[in-house]
């Protein structure tokens, strides 16, 4: 096995472990939008937000007029003012539950994971295209003349506003393609893509590719690491869809295929 094959197998193992982790995408049992006011949370039927698992009464969430959220435990513990963040949602626990308040377009939602869930055990194996080193591409990393604002649709038909600052430019079989990085971080720009394999082999909505080894003028795009988005695994995720520039008229037969019995 080559060094690249070994590293790729290790990446696949990390990918699967992250999916099955307590804060992965397989054990989410609820995602509920919050609005101004106070709601109680728990598995008992007298709660405003009734969960399918966990303590009967977890506590209450209060959202103020400015969108701030405070969590008050049902056991009488001190209220906690949550530090809301788009990229690092505040978390708290109750029994086997991991709860967090996510923010999208300035709107907050309670997302709940059951860390005792057996969902990870029922995940079917993820199928991959055969590893193809030619799909590990060193692309040009080109700064846009000015940041470009984009309206990106999502799997829940909730448009979101993002800002693109760079594009990756590469050539494949004599044709040049450009992909906009719409999410992610400067160290790992995220590309939301769709290609012709979405018709028959890969998740129909999109796949994600994260840039690697970013320099001032180059970026590695390893399409062998193209992954299914969270919404392929749970109905409780809100996933970005690709901008028009990232819908490619070619087949990228690399990376993860659609889940068995999935769309």
C-alpha positions as CSV (number, residue, x, y, z in Angstrom):
1,X,0.0,0.0,0.0
2,X,1.3,3.4,-1.0
3,X,1.7,6.3,1.5
4,X,-1.3,8.0,-0.2
5,X,-3.4,4.8,0.1
6,X,-2.5,4.5,3.8
7,X,-3.3,8.2,4.5
8,X,-6.6,7.9,2.6
9,X,-7.6,4.8,4.7
10,X,-6.8,6.7,7.8
11,X,-8.9,9.6,6.6
12,X,-11.8,7.3,5.9
13,X,-11.5,5.9,9.5
14,X,-11.5,9.4,10.9
15,X,-14.5,10.4,8.8
16,X,-16.5,7.4,10.0
17,X,-15.5,8.0,13.7
18,X,-16.6,11.7,13.4
19,X,-20.0,10.6,12.1
20,X,-20.5,8.2,14.9
21,X,-19.2,10.4,17.6
22,X,-21.4,11.7,20.4
23,X,-21.5,15.1,18.6
24,X,-21.8,13.5,15.2
25,X,-24.7,13.6,12.8
26,X,-26.3,10.2,13.4
27,X,-27.8,10.7,16.9
28,X,-29.8,13.9,16.4
29,X,-33.3,13.5,17.7
30,X,-34.7,17.0,17.4
31,X,-34.1,20.5,15.9
32,X,-36.7,23.1,16.9
33,X,-36.7,26.8,16.0
34,X,-36.8,29.2,18.9
35,X,-38.8,32.5,19.1
36,X,-39.0,35.3,21.7
37,X,-40.3,34.0,25.0
38,X,-39.7,31.0,27.2
39,X,-40.2,27.3,26.4
40,X,-39.7,24.2,28.6
41,X,-37.8,21.2,27.3
42,X,-38.0,17.5,28.2
43,X,-39.5,14.1,27.5
44,X,-42.6,14.6,29.6
45,X,-45.7,15.6,27.6
46,X,-46.3,18.8,29.6
47,X,-43.2,20.4,28.1
48,X,-43.4,22.9,25.3
49,X,-40.7,21.0,23.4
50,X,-41.3,17.3,23.9
51,X,-38.3,15.1,23.2
52,X,-38.3,11.4,22.4
53,X,-35.6,10.6,25.0
54,X,-33.9,12.1,28.0
55,X,-35.0,13.4,31.4
56,X,-38.7,14.3,31.9
57,X,-37.9,17.9,32.6
58,X,-34.6,19.4,31.4
59,X,-35.2,23.1,31.9
60,X,-36.3,26.1,30.0
61,X,-34.9,28.3,27.3
62,X,-35.7,32.0,27.2
63,X,-35.0,34.1,24.0
64,X,-35.2,37.8,24.5
65,X,-36.2,40.4,21.9
66,X,-32.5,40.8,20.8
67,X,-32.1,37.1,20.1
68,X,-30.1,36.3,23.2
69,X,-30.9,32.9,24.8
70,X,-30.7,31.9,28.5
71,X,-30.9,28.3,29.7
72,X,-32.4,27.6,33.2
73,X,-32.0,24.0,34.4
74,X,-35.1,22.4,35.9
75,X,-33.2,21.3,39.0
76,X,-32.9,24.9,40.1
77,X,-29.3,25.4,39.0
78,X,-28.1,28.9,38.1
79,X,-29.3,30.2,34.7
80,X,-26.8,30.1,31.9
81,X,-26.6,33.0,29.4
82,X,-25.5,31.2,26.2
83,X,-22.8,32.7,24.0
84,X,-24.3,32.2,20.6
85,X,-22.0,31.5,17.7
86,X,-22.6,30.4,14.1
87,X,-19.6,28.2,14.1
88,X,-19.3,27.0,17.7
89,X,-22.9,26.7,19.1
90,X,-23.0,26.7,22.9
91,X,-23.7,23.3,24.4
92,X,-25.1,21.8,27.6
93,X,-26.0,18.3,28.8
94,X,-28.9,16.7,30.5
95,X,-28.6,12.9,31.2
96,X,-27.5,11.3,28.0
97,X,-28.6,14.3,25.9
98,X,-26.3,16.8,24.3
99,X,-28.1,20.0,23.6
100,X,-26.9,23.1,21.7
101,X,-28.4,26.3,20.3
102,X,-27.5,26.9,16.7
103,X,-27.8,30.1,14.8
104,X,-28.8,30.5,11.1
105,X,-29.6,33.8,9.5
106,X,-29.9,35.3,12.9
107,X,-32.5,32.8,14.0
108,X,-31.8,30.3,16.8
109,X,-32.8,26.7,17.0
110,X,-32.4,24.0,19.7
111,X,-30.6,20.9,18.4
112,X,-30.6,17.8,20.6
113,X,-28.4,14.7,20.4
114,X,-29.0,11.4,22.2
115,X,-25.5,10.1,23.1
116,X,-27.1,6.8,24.1
117,X,-28.7,6.3,20.7
118,X,-28.0,3.1,18.8
119,X,-28.2,5.0,15.4
120,X,-24.5,4.6,14.7
121,X,-24.8,0.9,14.9
122,X,-27.4,0.8,12.2
123,X,-25.5,3.0,9.7
124,X,-24.9,0.9,6.6
125,X,-21.3,0.9,5.2
126,X,-20.5,4.0,3.2
127,X,-19.6,3.2,-0.4
128,X,-16.7,4.9,-2.2
129,X,-15.6,5.1,-5.7
130,X,-12.2,3.4,-6.2
131,X,-9.4,5.6,-5.0
132,X,-8.1,7.6,-8.0
133,X,-5.0,9.7,-7.3
134,X,-5.6,11.7,-10.5
135,X,-8.5,13.3,-8.6
136,X,-6.1,14.8,-6.1
137,X,-5.6,18.1,-7.8
138,X,-3.3,21.0,-7.0
139,X,-5.5,24.0,-8.1
140,X,-4.8,27.7,-8.4
141,X,-6.1,29.6,-5.4
142,X,-7.2,32.9,-6.8
143,X,-8.4,35.8,-4.8
144,X,-11.4,37.6,-6.2
145,X,-11.1,41.2,-7.1
146,X,-13.5,42.0,-4.3
147,X,-15.5,39.8,-1.9
148,X,-18.6,38.5,-3.6
149,X,-21.9,38.2,-1.7
150,X,-24.0,35.2,-2.6
151,X,-27.4,34.0,-1.6
152,X,-27.1,30.2,-1.1
153,X,-30.1,28.0,-0.9
154,X,-30.3,25.1,1.6
155,X,-31.8,21.7,1.9
156,X,-34.6,23.2,4.0
157,X,-35.2,26.0,1.4
158,X,-33.8,28.6,3.8
159,X,-31.7,31.0,1.8
160,X,-28.5,32.1,3.5
161,X,-26.1,34.9,2.7
162,X,-22.4,34.1,2.4
163,X,-19.3,35.9,1.2
164,X,-16.8,34.3,-1.2
165,X,-13.3,35.7,-1.3
166,X,-11.5,33.0,-3.4
167,X,-11.9,30.5,-6.2
168,X,-10.1,27.3,-7.0
169,X,-9.1,27.0,-10.7
170,X,-8.0,23.7,-12.2
171,X,-7.9,21.9,-15.5
172,X,-9.2,18.4,-16.2
173,X,-9.0,16.7,-19.6
174,X,-8.1,20.0,-21.2
175,X,-11.0,21.9,-19.8
176,X,-10.7,24.6,-17.1
177,X,-13.1,24.7,-14.1
178,X,-13.6,27.2,-11.3
179,X,-15.1,26.5,-7.9
180,X,-16.1,29.1,-5.3
181,X,-15.3,28.5,-1.7
182,X,-18.5,29.5,0.1
183,X,-18.0,28.1,3.6
184,X,-15.2,26.7,5.8
185,X,-12.2,28.4,7.2
186,X,-9.1,30.0,5.6
187,X,-7.1,26.8,6.5
188,X,-9.8,24.5,5.1
189,X,-12.1,26.3,2.6
190,X,-15.3,24.4,1.9
191,X,-16.6,23.8,-1.6
192,X,-20.2,22.7,-2.0
193,X,-20.3,20.8,-5.4
194,X,-22.6,18.8,-7.6
195,X,-21.5,16.9,-10.7
196,X,-23.1,14.5,-13.1
197,X,-22.7,11.5,-10.8
198,X,-25.5,13.1,-8.7
199,X,-27.9,11.6,-11.3
200,X,-27.1,8.0,-10.4
201,X,-24.3,7.5,-7.9
202,X,-23.8,10.3,-5.4
203,X,-26.1,12.3,-3.1
204,X,-28.4,14.2,-5.4
205,X,-28.2,17.6,-3.6
206,X,-24.5,18.0,-3.2
207,X,-21.2,16.8,-1.8
208,X,-18.6,18.7,0.3
209,X,-14.9,19.0,-0.5
210,X,-12.5,20.8,1.9
211,X,-9.4,22.4,0.5
212,X,-6.0,21.3,1.9
213,X,-2.5,22.6,2.0
214,X,-3.6,26.2,1.2
215,X,-0.9,28.7,0.2
216,X,-1.2,32.2,-1.2
217,X,-1.7,30.9,-4.7
218,X,-2.4,27.2,-4.5
219,X,-4.8,24.7,-2.9
220,X,-5.2,21.0,-2.9
221,X,-8.6,19.6,-3.9
222,X,-8.8,15.9,-3.2
223,X,-12.1,14.8,-4.7
224,X,-11.4,11.3,-3.3
225,X,-12.5,13.0,0.0
226,X,-15.7,14.4,-1.4
227,X,-18.3,13.6,1.3
228,X,-22.0,13.4,1.8
229,X,-23.5,16.4,3.6
230,X,-25.1,16.1,7.0
231,X,-28.5,16.2,5.5
232,X,-27.8,12.8,3.8
233,X,-27.7,11.3,7.3
234,X,-30.4,13.2,9.2
235,X,-33.5,15.2,8.6
236,X,-32.5,17.6,11.3
237,X,-29.6,19.2,9.4
238,X,-29.7,22.3,7.2
239,X,-27.2,21.9,4.4
240,X,-26.0,24.5,1.9
241,X,-26.6,23.8,-1.8
242,X,-24.0,24.5,-4.4
243,X,-23.9,27.9,-6.2
244,X,-24.3,27.7,-9.9
245,X,-20.5,27.9,-10.4
246,X,-20.0,24.7,-8.5
247,X,-22.4,22.6,-10.5
248,X,-20.0,20.8,-12.8
249,X,-20.9,19.3,-16.2
250,X,-18.6,16.3,-15.7
251,X,-18.6,13.1,-13.7
252,X,-16.3,13.1,-10.6
253,X,-16.1,9.4,-9.9
254,X,-14.3,9.9,-6.7
255,X,-15.2,10.1,-3.0
256,X,-18.4,9.0,-1.2
257,X,-21.3,7.6,-3.1
258,X,-24.9,8.1,-1.9
259,X,-26.0,6.1,1.1
260,X,-27.6,2.7,0.4
261,X,-31.4,3.2,-0.1
262,X,-30.7,7.0,0.1
263,X,-31.6,9.7,-2.5
